[in-house]
Amino acid sequence: MAKDKGKKKAEDNGKKDRKEKGKKKAAEAEPNATAQNGAEMKANAPAAGGEAKGTSGGAEEPKKDPPKKMSTQEYEKELGKLQIELVKLQEWVKYKALKMVVIFEGRDAAGKGGCISRITECLNPRYCRVVALTAPTERERTQWYFQRYVAHLPAAGEIVLFDRSWYNRAGVERVMGFCTTDEYSEFLRSCPEFERMLVRSGVIVVKYWFSVSDQEQERRFQDRIDDPTKRWKLSPMDLESRARWVEYSKAKDEMFKYTDIKQAPWWVVHSDDKKRARLNCIHHLLSTVPYEDLTPQPIVLPPRQVDGGYVRPPITDQTFVPQIY
């Protein structure tokens, strides 16, 4: 019995000694760990105007898995629903005599044109039109800068989609040197007031910026090069934009600084995934105007008029398109 008690006491003393040694070792290691964490935090701290590499404490933020690729069937199903709502929106704009301007800006190959095509696909072109102006003529260069765009603004009951707009001055013209510094500075001063004036006059102004990564832009450019039916989309200016990626980034940030106003804010669309970008943009566009369903009631097709003895001329007198297919 005494032997067992002695054995148990020795084991307890051994545990106590190991515990004390562990505390001492941790205390010695703590200053080193603190110094290491401080060095990591300092290394990850943002420089002037920069961003931190990780979260506080030096730990890196876990990377999020990219969303699962949307199937064509799911995309077309959701797009069909949204296009029905777009028809309702257009009918409401006509009924209420609203005036709506939607601006699409962004880098080349960001997906602006594809989104515009899906919006207009089911709408009445008499009341919804796309404006995509070419480079200004010599005469237009002598006009007030906004003058050539004012001519395309909507009347009552119309929706106008600008595939690029007056923001060319803050983007391509600024980066490529097509405008002077004074002209650029004047644009940054006058553009917010111009848009506030539009809003005060009853025009609904919605502005979208399509944001695409440099890797995805490169992939789309290469796809256009490889596809003869898309090669027309590539211009020397598009290729130059790749060489001046950072300059365009600076121009975009400066543009947002001055023109992201409360009356007409910028809405950024992540467009690396074209399908999701189109759906997200259309869904948001529908939310900008409260509307009601004014879909006409189903109609009954009347019977065809009877011939009444009318004899048509011989079919051989007509000239037909050759049936090649």
Secondary structure, 3 states (H helix, E strand, C coil): CHHHHHHHHHHHHHHHHHHHHHHHHHHHHHHHHHHHHHHHHHHHCCCCCCCCCCCHHHCCCCCCCCCCCCCHHHHHHHHHHHHHHHHHHHHHHHHHCCEEEEEEEECCCCCHHHHHHHHHCCCCCCCEEEECCCCCCHHHHCCCCCHHHHCCCCCCCEEEEEECCHHHCCCHHHHHCCCCHHHHHHHHHHHHHHHHHHHHCCEEEEEEEEECCHHHHHHHHHHHHHCCCCHHHCCHHHHHHHHCHHHHHHHHHHHHHHHCCCCCCEEEEECCCHHHHHHHHHHHHHHCCCCCCCCCCCCCCCCCCCCCCCCCCCHHHCCCCCCCC
